[in-house]
Amino acid sequence: MDYRKQENTKKKSVRIIELSDKEALYALMSNDFYCTTELPEYFDFSGVLKYAVDSIGNKSLDECVNDDCLPESVHGVNLDVITNKDGRYAVRPLTLANPFLYYMLARDICNENAWTRIKECFKLYSHEHITACAIPMVKVDDKPEPFKGATTILNWWNSMEQRSIELSLKYGYMFMTDITNCFGQINPESIGWALARKDTPHETIENSELASVIQRYLRAMQEGKNIGIPQGSSLFSLIAEIILGYTDMLLAQDIANEQESGKLPKDLEYEILRYVDDYRIFCNDRDALDRISYMLQHILERFNFSMNPSKTRTSSELITDSIKPDKAFYIFNTPIESKQTYKDEDGYERKEPGYDFDGFQKHLLFIYEFSKRFPNSGQLVSQLEAFSERVEKQLSTKTVVYEEETTDIETGIVTKEKKSKERKGHLWENISTMVAISVEIAANNLRAANNALKVASQLLADMRKDVAQQKKDIIDLIYRKLIRIPNSAFLQVWVQNITHTTDDWSAGDIYDMPLCKVVATQPVTLWNNSWLNPDIAIAFPQDSIVDREVLAKTGQVITFKAKRQYDEMEY
């Protein structure tokens, strides 16, 4: 069932737990839910996911294995990529889950009985004073997102930032913290505690089989490891929410017990917002707020979680601290975007985006300095996209209207005729310098690397044909600079987006990232399926993850899939 076909709804998105079991499975098996990481527009995992659905069907895991070969005994079942966060040693693991195991896990979570039990848990986890803001959101309209993850980001903005500011009307203090390496520290055994609602009045043994199923798949995906869960899919985010929702339930219960015993005021007013592992606790009683924060700390320790000391503090500046530091700095210091007023041909005043900086390089240098102060921040991504749009507008082809005079030789009469011609825009600034700045931002900011390289690709496209060799040399320098960064796998896929039309693999591997090899039709195995019955995996369409038609239309300029779809949509 297509959840987007729902009628009579005014909502643009809903929480996945509001969907039926069939609708939830449909959402989880979509390309965007399977891979929440931005990739070049020619990547699409729909084909391998559909194959997994069609070839597995209702078969159990035991019916699918090759003799006694279990997936947890096989190396490389998932495509696990260790990505660089800061250009040096800080890393973050991202997982493209084995499509067969991913489908079986999603299927078994979303069967009617299991999904009913999961929805019941989330209902019991909920509390009037605690809001879980990060349960995966699903679009219920057909309009494409303006950019990948827009629905999720809008949800964060509404449920965390805006709600926090609203709560400043009622509360004077806010405690803030988050969990260090949350996904990496999750104990899969805690899934059993969460589904059993252990140590609560709603404790049950009815969900033990479901917990065992989820735990088995997680072990199968992680070579039998019993610590951490994968990252990079909405399915794993949902599993994390089951555990963290249970901690919300325990915290609410402990607060109620403290109120009952008199250690906290019975009429205490408080509000807690949680977005994944990001907590904000609001209260007017500073002592009570401290007590609640210590209670939270003790609960998290039971789950092998620890608060991040660098992000843990209490504030009385609720409005300022409700906004992320990078965004606040941008707002309160040097906003480079402004509105310029002009008069149109009819004399009416209009406004269009303008910039405080008169040059593109000055603008980009500001972004570079901002990236050093707030690396990998959401606002850095926004600034790079704004700069990209400014470049795109400057380079666009415009119709230039001019007057042409002609003089009649016999009469000497001068006539004027309006004519028009198409003229492509140009930056008229040092391209190589701005490319260097963009690439430096990419090298040190993994989260924004694709945005920075998109800018670099746009700038390179403005280089004239008579400097083709210089352009080739610059692209080669970009490749050499970024390829030597440790754990540069996801940087590689974006660099290849720029180089793929001229890459020569005949002398050896240009990229070692497996996804890059699929693009270049080089021999590679993305997922080790040796544990599967050969009859199931025999026609596995691994190469279908690259849409060759889209790739053929993709030049050196990076275009994001969601943005293209949004721009092409007719409203």
C-alpha positions as CSV (number, residue, x, y, z in Angstrom):
1,M,0.0,0.0,0.0
2,D,1.3,3.4,-0.9
3,Y,1.0,5.6,2.2
4,R,1.1,8.7,-0.1
5,K,-2.3,7.7,-1.4
6,Q,-4.0,8.6,1.9
7,E,-7.0,10.8,1.4
8,N,-8.4,13.7,3.3
9,T,-5.2,14.5,5.1
10,K,-3.8,18.0,5.5
11,K,-0.5,16.8,6.9
12,K,2.6,16.9,4.8
13,S,4.3,14.3,7.0
14,V,3.5,11.9,9.8
15,R,5.5,9.8,12.3
16,I,6.1,6.3,10.9
17,I,4.4,4.8,13.9
18,E,1.1,6.4,12.8
19,L,1.1,4.3,9.7
20,S,-0.2,0.8,9.3
21,D,2.1,-2.2,9.1
22,K,2.0,-2.4,5.3
23,E,2.5,1.4,5.0
24,A,5.4,1.3,7.4
25,L,7.1,-1.5,5.4
26,Y,6.6,0.4,2.2
27,A,8.3,3.5,3.6
28,L,11.2,1.5,5.1
29,M,11.9,-0.3,1.8
30,S,12.2,3.0,-0.1
31,N,15.5,4.2,-1.3
32,D,15.5,7.3,0.9
33,F,14.7,5.4,4.1
34,Y,17.3,2.7,3.3
35,C,20.1,5.2,2.8
36,T,19.7,8.5,4.6
37,T,23.2,9.7,3.5
38,E,23.3,12.0,0.5
39,L,25.0,10.3,-2.5
40,P,25.4,11.5,-6.1
41,E,22.1,11.5,-8.0
42,Y,22.9,8.4,-10.1
43,F,22.8,6.1,-7.1
44,D,19.6,4.3,-6.4
45,F,19.1,1.2,-4.3
46,S,15.5,0.5,-5.2
47,G,16.5,-2.3,-7.6
48,V,18.5,-4.3,-5.0
49,L,15.8,-3.8,-2.4
50,K,13.0,-5.0,-4.8
51,Y,15.1,-8.0,-5.6
52,A,15.4,-8.8,-1.9
53,V,11.7,-8.5,-1.5
54,D,10.9,-10.7,-4.5
55,S,13.5,-13.4,-3.9
56,I,13.0,-13.7,-0.1
57,G,9.2,-13.1,0.3
58,N,8.1,-14.8,3.5
59,K,11.1,-17.1,3.9
60,S,12.7,-17.1,7.3
61,L,16.3,-16.4,7.8
62,D,17.0,-20.1,8.5
63,E,15.3,-21.0,5.2
64,C,17.6,-18.6,3.3
65,V,21.1,-19.6,4.6
66,N,23.5,-21.6,2.6
67,D,23.8,-24.9,4.5
68,D,25.0,-24.0,8.0
69,C,26.6,-20.7,7.0
70,L,25.2,-18.0,9.2
71,P,25.5,-14.3,8.1
72,E,27.2,-13.4,11.4
73,S,30.1,-15.8,10.6
74,V,30.8,-14.0,7.3
75,H,32.9,-10.8,6.9
76,G,31.6,-8.0,4.8
77,V,27.9,-8.8,5.0
78,N,27.2,-5.1,5.1
79,L,29.0,-2.3,3.2
80,D,30.4,-0.6,6.2
81,V,32.3,2.7,5.6
82,I,34.4,4.5,8.1
83,T,34.0,8.1,7.2
84,N,36.3,11.0,8.2
85,K,34.7,13.8,10.3
86,D,37.5,16.4,10.6
87,G,40.1,15.7,7.9
88,R,42.3,13.8,10.5
89,Y,41.4,11.1,13.0
90,A,37.8,11.6,14.1
91,V,35.6,9.1,12.3
92,R,32.0,8.1,12.0
93,P,30.8,4.7,10.8
94,L,28.1,4.6,8.1
95,T,26.4,1.4,6.9
96,L,24.7,0.4,3.7
97,A,23.0,-2.7,5.1
98,N,22.8,-6.0,3.3
99,P,19.6,-5.6,1.3
100,F,18.5,-9.2,2.2
101,L,19.0,-8.8,5.9
102,Y,17.6,-5.3,5.8
103,Y,14.4,-6.5,4.2
104,M,14.0,-9.4,6.6
105,L,14.4,-7.2,9.6
106,A,12.0,-4.5,8.2
107,R,9.5,-7.3,7.2
108,D,9.6,-8.9,10.7
109,I,9.2,-5.6,12.5
110,C,6.4,-4.6,10.2
111,N,4.3,-7.8,10.3
112,E,0.9,-7.0,11.7
113,N,1.4,-8.5,15.2
114,A,4.9,-7.1,15.7
115,W,4.0,-3.6,14.4
116,T,1.0,-3.5,16.8
117,R,3.2,-4.3,19.7
118,I,5.8,-1.7,18.7
119,K,3.1,1.0,18.4
120,E,1.7,-0.1,21.8
121,C,5.2,0.5,23.3
122,F,5.5,3.9,21.8
123,K,2.1,4.8,23.2
124,L,3.2,3.7,26.7
125,Y,6.5,5.5,26.3
126,S,4.8,8.8,25.7
127,H,4.4,11.2,28.6
128,E,2.7,14.5,28.9
129,H,5.9,16.2,30.0
130,I,8.4,14.4,27.7
131,T,8.3,14.6,23.9
132,A,10.3,12.3,21.7
133,C,10.9,14.4,18.6
134,A,12.9,12.1,16.4
135,I,10.7,9.2,15.5
136,P,11.2,8.9,11.7
137,M,8.9,11.1,9.7
138,V,7.3,10.0,6.5
139,K,6.0,12.4,3.8
140,V,2.4,11.8,2.9
141,D,2.2,14.0,-0.1
142,D,3.7,13.5,-3.6
143,K,5.7,16.7,-3.6
144,P,9.5,16.1,-3.6
145,E,11.7,17.6,-0.9
146,P,13.7,20.7,-1.8
147,F,16.7,18.8,-0.5
148,K,17.5,15.4,1.0
149,G,16.3,15.2,4.6
150,A,14.2,18.3,4.4
151,T,11.3,16.6,6.2
152,T,13.6,15.5,9.0
153,I,15.2,19.0,9.4
154,L,11.8,20.7,9.4
155,N,10.7,18.4,12.1
156,W,13.8,19.2,14.2
157,W,13.2,23.0,13.6
158,N,9.6,22.8,14.7
159,S,9.8,20.3,17.5
160,M,13.1,21.4,19.1
161,E,14.2,24.8,18.1
162,Q,10.8,26.5,17.8
163,R,9.3,24.6,20.7
164,S,12.3,25.5,23.0
165,I,11.8,29.2,22.2
166,E,8.1,28.9,23.0
167,L,8.9,27.3,26.3
168,S,10.9,30.3,27.3
169,L,7.6,32.0,28.1
170,K,6.9,29.5,30.8
171,Y,10.4,28.4,32.1
172,G,13.5,30.2,33.3
173,Y,16.1,27.4,33.0
174,M,17.1,24.8,30.5
175,F,19.4,21.9,30.9
176,M,21.1,20.6,27.8
177,T,23.1,17.5,27.0
178,D,23.6,14.7,24.5
179,I,24.9,11.1,24.5
180,T,28.4,10.4,23.4
181,N,28.5,8.0,20.4
182,C,24.9,7.0,21.0
183,F,24.5,4.4,18.2
184,G,27.9,2.9,18.8
185,Q,27.2,2.4,22.5
186,I,23.8,0.8,22.3
187,N,23.6,-2.6,23.8
188,P,21.3,-4.7,21.6
189,E,20.2,-6.6,24.8
190,S,18.5,-3.3,25.8
191,I,16.0,-3.8,23.0
192,G,14.7,-6.7,25.1
193,W,14.4,-4.5,28.2
194,A,12.6,-1.8,26.1
195,L,10.1,-4.1,24.5
196,A,9.5,-5.8,27.8
197,R,9.1,-2.4,29.5
198,K,11.3,-3.8,32.3
199,D,10.9,-2.4,35.8
200,T,7.7,-0.5,35.0
201,P,4.0,-1.2,35.8
202,H,3.6,-2.1,32.1
203,E,6.2,-4.9,32.2
204,T,5.4,-7.8,29.8
205,I,7.0,-11.0,28.5
206,E,4.8,-11.0,25.4
207,N,7.4,-9.1,23.3
208,S,10.4,-11.4,24.0
209,E,10.2,-13.2,20.7
210,L,10.1,-9.9,18.8
211,A,13.1,-8.7,20.8
212,S,15.0,-11.9,20.0
213,V,14.3,-11.5,16.3
214,I,15.6,-7.9,16.2
215,Q,18.7,-8.8,18.2
216,R,19.4,-11.8,15.9
217,Y,19.3,-9.6,12.8
218,L,21.6,-7.0,14.4
219,R,24.1,-9.7,15.3
220,A,23.9,-11.0,11.8
221,M,24.7,-7.6,10.4
222,Q,27.7,-7.0,12.7
223,E,29.6,-10.3,12.6
224,G,28.1,-11.4,15.9
225,K,29.0,-8.3,17.8
226,N,26.8,-7.5,20.8
227,I,27.5,-3.8,21.0
228,G,26.2,-0.9,18.9
229,I,23.8,-0.8,16.0
230,P,24.4,0.4,12.4
231,Q,23.9,4.0,11.3
232,G,22.7,5.3,8.0
233,S,19.1,4.1,7.7
234,S,15.7,5.1,9.1
235,L,15.2,1.5,10.2
236,F,18.1,1.7,12.6
237,S,16.9,5.1,13.8
238,L,13.5,3.5,14.6
239,I,15.2,0.7,16.6
240,A,17.2,3.4,18.5
241,E,14.0,5.2,19.3
242,I,12.5,2.0,20.8
243,I,15.4,2.0,23.3
244,L,15.5,5.8,24.0
245,G,11.7,5.9,24.3
246,Y,12.0,3.4,27.0
247,T,14.5,5.6,28.8
248,D,12.0,8.4,28.6
249,M,9.5,6.1,30.3
250,L,11.9,5.3,33.1
251,L,12.8,9.0,33.6
252,A,9.1,10.0,33.8
253,Q,8.6,7.1,36.3
254,D,11.5,8.2,38.5
255,I,10.4,11.8,38.5
256,A,6.9,10.7,39.6
257,N,8.4,8.5,42.4
258,E,10.5,11.5,43.6
259,Q,7.4,13.7,43.7
260,E,5.5,11.0,45.6
261,S,8.3,10.7,48.2
262,G,8.6,14.5,48.6
263,K,12.1,14.8,47.1
264,L,10.6,16.8,44.3
265,P,7.6,19.2,44.6
266,K,4.3,17.4,43.8
267,D,3.3,20.4,41.8
268,L,6.6,20.6,39.9
269,E,6.2,21.9,36.4
270,Y,8.8,20.7,33.8
271,E,9.1,19.8,30.1
272,I,11.6,17.6,28.4
273,L,12.4,17.5,24.7
274,R,14.5,14.7,23.2
275,Y,15.7,14.6,19.6
276,V,17.5,11.2,19.3
277,D,20.2,11.7,21.9
278,D,19.9,15.4,22.3
279,Y,18.1,16.4,25.5
280,R,16.6,19.7,26.7
281,I,15.0,19.9,30.1
282,F,13.0,23.0,31.2
283,C,12.1,24.0,34.7
284,N,11.7,27.1,36.9
285,D,13.2,25.3,40.0
286,R,17.0,25.2,39.5
287,D,17.5,22.6,42.3
288,A,14.8,20.4,40.9
289,L,16.3,20.8,37.4
290,D,19.7,19.6,38.7
291,R,18.0,16.6,40.4
292,I,16.3,15.6,37.2
293,S,19.5,15.9,35.2
294,Y,21.3,13.6,37.7
295,M,18.4,11.1,37.4
296,L,18.7,11.2,33.7
297,Q,22.5,10.6,34.0
298,H,21.9,7.5,36.2
299,I,19.3,6.1,33.8
300,L,21.6,6.5,30.8
301,E,24.5,4.8,32.7
302,R,22.3,1.7,33.0
303,F,22.2,1.5,29.2
304,N,26.0,2.1,28.8
305,F,25.4,5.7,27.7
306,S,27.3,8.7,29.0
307,M,26.6,12.4,28.7
308,N,28.9,14.4,26.5
309,P,30.6,16.8,29.0
310,S,31.4,19.4,26.3
311,K,27.7,19.7,25.5
312,T,26.3,19.5,29.0
313,R,25.2,22.7,30.8
314,T,22.4,24.6,32.3
315,S,21.3,27.9,30.8
316,S,19.0,30.8,31.7
317,E,19.4,32.3,28.2
318,L,16.7,30.1,26.7
319,I,16.1,31.9,23.5
320,T,19.7,32.2,22.5
321,D,20.6,28.7,23.6
322,S,17.5,27.2,21.9
323,I,19.2,28.0,18.6
324,K,22.2,25.9,17.6
325,P,25.5,27.9,18.2
326,D,26.4,28.0,14.4
327,K,23.0,29.4,13.5
328,A,23.0,31.9,16.4
329,F,26.4,33.2,15.4
330,Y,25.3,33.7,11.8
331,I,22.1,35.5,12.9
332,F,23.7,37.7,15.5
333,N,26.9,38.6,13.8
334,T,27.4,38.9,10.0
335,P,24.4,37.8,7.9
336,I,25.7,37.9,4.4
337,E,22.3,37.6,2.8
338,S,20.1,40.6,2.7
339,K,17.2,42.0,0.7
340,Q,17.8,44.5,-2.0
341,T,14.9,46.7,-3.1
342,Y,14.5,47.7,-6.8
343,K,11.7,48.9,-9.0
344,D,10.4,46.7,-11.8
345,E,9.5,48.0,-15.3
346,D,6.0,49.0,-14.0
347,G,7.4,51.1,-11.2
348,Y,6.5,48.7,-8.4
349,E,9.0,48.0,-5.6
350,R,10.3,44.5,-5.5
351,K,12.8,42.7,-3.3
352,E,15.3,40.0,-4.2
353,P,18.2,38.3,-2.3
354,G,21.4,40.3,-2.2
355,Y,24.7,40.1,-0.4
356,D,26.7,42.3,1.9
357,F,29.9,41.2,0.0
358,D,30.4,42.6,-3.4
359,G,32.6,39.8,-4.6
360,F,32.2,36.0,-4.7
361,Q,35.6,35.3,-3.2
362,K,34.9,37.5,-0.2
363,H,31.7,35.7,0.3
364,L,33.4,32.3,0.1
365,L,36.2,33.4,2.5
366,F,33.5,34.3,5.0
367,I,32.1,30.8,4.7
368,Y,35.6,29.3,5.0
369,E,36.2,31.1,8.3
370,F,32.8,30.1,9.5
371,S,33.6,26.5,8.7
372,K,36.6,26.7,11.0
373,R,34.6,28.1,13.9
374,F,31.6,25.7,13.4
375,P,32.8,22.6,11.5
376,N,30.3,20.2,10.1
377,S,27.4,22.4,11.2
378,G,24.0,22.6,9.6
379,Q,24.4,26.3,9.1
380,L,27.6,25.7,7.1
381,V,25.6,23.5,4.8
382,S,23.0,26.2,4.4
383,Q,25.6,28.9,3.6
384,L,27.3,26.7,1.0
385,E,23.9,26.1,-0.7
386,A,23.1,29.8,-0.6
387,F,26.5,30.5,-2.2
388,S,25.9,27.8,-4.8
389,E,22.5,29.4,-5.7
390,R,24.2,32.8,-6.0
391,V,26.8,31.3,-8.4
392,E,24.1,29.5,-10.4
393,K,22.2,32.7,-10.8
394,Q,25.3,34.6,-11.9
395,L,26.3,31.9,-14.5
396,S,22.8,31.5,-15.9
397,T,22.0,32.6,-19.5
398,K,20.1,35.9,-19.5
399,T,18.3,37.7,-22.3
400,V,19.9,41.0,-23.0
401,V,17.8,43.7,-24.6
402,Y,19.5,46.4,-26.6
403,E,18.8,49.0,-29.3
404,E,20.3,48.8,-32.7
405,E,20.5,52.0,-34.8
406,T,20.3,52.0,-38.6
407,T,20.7,55.1,-40.9
408,D,19.1,55.3,-44.3
409,I,21.8,56.4,-46.7
410,E,19.5,58.3,-49.0
411,T,17.3,60.1,-46.4
412,G,19.7,60.2,-43.5
413,I,16.9,59.1,-41.2
414,V,18.0,57.2,-38.1
415,T,15.8,54.4,-36.9
416,K,16.1,52.4,-33.7
417,E,15.1,48.8,-33.3
418,K,14.9,46.8,-30.1
419,K,16.7,43.5,-30.3
420,S,17.7,40.8,-27.9
421,K,20.3,38.1,-27.5
422,E,21.3,35.4,-25.1
423,R,24.4,36.0,-23.0
424,K,25.8,33.5,-20.5
425,G,26.9,34.9,-17.2
426,H,30.5,34.8,-16.0
427,L,32.1,35.3,-12.5
428,W,35.0,37.4,-13.6
429,E,37.0,36.4,-10.6
430,N,39.9,34.0,-10.0
431,I,38.3,30.6,-10.4
432,S,41.3,28.5,-9.2
433,T,41.5,30.5,-6.0
434,M,37.8,30.0,-5.1
435,V,38.1,26.3,-6.0
436,A,41.0,25.9,-3.6
437,I,38.9,27.5,-0.8
438,S,35.9,25.2,-1.6
439,V,38.0,22.1,-1.6
440,E,39.6,23.1,1.8
441,I,36.2,23.3,3.3
442,A,35.3,19.9,1.9
443,A,38.5,18.3,3.2
444,N,37.7,19.4,6.8
445,N,33.9,19.1,6.9
446,L,32.6,15.7,5.9
447,R,29.0,16.7,6.6
448,A,29.3,19.6,4.1
449,A,31.8,18.0,1.7
450,N,29.2,17.3,-1.0
451,N,28.0,20.9,-0.8
452,A,31.5,22.4,-0.9
453,L,32.5,20.1,-3.9
454,K,29.2,21.1,-5.6
455,V,30.4,24.7,-5.4
456,A,33.9,23.7,-6.7
457,S,32.3,21.9,-9.7
458,Q,30.2,25.0,-10.5
459,L,33.2,27.2,-10.5
460,L,35.2,24.8,-12.7
461,A,32.3,24.9,-15.2
462,D,32.9,28.6,-15.6
463,M,36.4,28.1,-16.9
464,R,36.8,28.9,-20.6
465,K,37.6,26.3,-23.2
466,D,40.9,27.9,-23.9
467,V,42.2,26.9,-20.5
468,A,41.0,23.3,-20.7
469,Q,44.4,22.0,-19.6
470,Q,44.5,24.2,-16.6
471,K,41.0,23.0,-15.6
472,K,42.2,19.4,-16.0
473,D,45.2,20.1,-13.8
474,I,43.0,21.7,-11.1
475,I,40.7,18.6,-11.1
476,D,43.7,16.4,-10.8
477,L,44.9,18.5,-7.8
478,I,41.5,18.1,-6.2
479,Y,41.7,14.4,-6.6
480,R,45.2,14.1,-5.2
481,K,44.4,16.3,-2.2
482,L,41.2,14.5,-1.1
483,I,42.1,11.0,-2.0
484,R,45.0,10.9,0.5
485,I,42.8,11.9,3.4
486,P,42.3,8.9,5.7
487,N,38.9,7.3,5.6
488,S,37.9,9.4,2.6
489,A,35.4,6.9,1.2
490,F,32.4,9.2,1.0
491,L,34.6,12.0,-0.2
492,Q,35.6,9.7,-3.1
493,V,32.0,9.3,-4.4
494,W,31.7,13.1,-4.7
495,V,35.1,13.6,-6.3
496,Q,34.2,10.9,-8.8
497,N,31.0,12.9,-9.6
498,I,33.4,15.5,-11.0
499,T,36.0,13.2,-12.6
500,H,33.9,10.2,-13.9
501,T,33.7,11.6,-17.5
502,T,37.5,11.6,-17.9
503,D,38.7,8.8,-15.5
504,D,41.1,6.2,-17.0
505,W,41.1,3.0,-15.0
506,S,43.4,1.2,-17.4
507,A,46.5,1.9,-15.4
508,G,45.0,0.7,-12.1
509,D,42.4,1.7,-9.5
510,I,41.6,5.3,-9.3
511,Y,39.2,5.0,-6.3
512,D,39.1,2.2,-3.8
513,M,35.6,3.0,-2.6
514,P,33.4,0.1,-3.7
515,L,30.5,2.3,-4.8
516,C,33.0,4.2,-7.1
517,K,34.0,0.9,-8.7
518,V,30.4,0.0,-9.5
519,V,30.1,3.4,-11.2
520,A,33.2,2.6,-13.3
521,T,32.0,-1.0,-14.0
522,Q,35.0,-2.4,-12.2
523,P,34.9,-5.8,-10.5
524,V,33.8,-5.5,-6.9
525,T,31.5,-7.0,-4.3
526,L,29.4,-4.6,-2.3
527,W,27.8,-7.1,0.0
528,N,29.1,-10.6,0.9
529,N,26.1,-12.9,0.2
530,S,28.0,-16.2,0.5
531,W,25.8,-17.1,3.5
532,L,22.7,-17.0,1.2
533,N,21.3,-20.0,-0.7
534,P,22.9,-19.6,-4.1
535,D,19.4,-19.9,-5.8
536,I,18.3,-16.7,-4.0
537,A,21.3,-14.5,-4.8
538,I,22.1,-15.9,-8.3
539,A,20.6,-12.9,-10.1
540,F,21.3,-10.3,-7.6
541,P,21.4,-7.0,-9.6
542,Q,24.2,-5.2,-7.8
543,D,25.1,-3.0,-10.7
544,S,21.5,-1.6,-10.7
545,I,22.5,0.7,-7.8
546,V,23.9,3.0,-10.5
547,D,21.2,4.5,-12.9
548,R,23.2,4.5,-16.1
549,E,20.7,6.8,-17.9
550,V,21.2,9.4,-15.1
551,L,24.9,8.9,-15.1
552,A,25.1,9.5,-18.9
553,K,23.4,12.8,-18.4
554,T,25.6,13.8,-15.4
555,G,28.6,15.9,-16.3
556,Q,31.2,17.4,-14.0
557,V,28.8,19.7,-12.2
558,I,27.3,18.1,-9.1
559,T,23.5,18.2,-8.9
560,F,21.6,16.8,-5.9
561,K,18.8,14.4,-6.8
562,A,16.2,15.9,-4.5
563,K,17.0,19.5,-5.6
564,R,16.6,18.5,-9.3
565,Q,13.3,16.7,-8.6
566,Y,12.0,19.7,-6.6
567,D,13.0,22.2,-9.3
568,E,11.5,20.1,-12.1
569,M,8.2,19.7,-10.2
570,E,5.3,21.7,-11.7
571,Y,3.0,23.3,-9.0
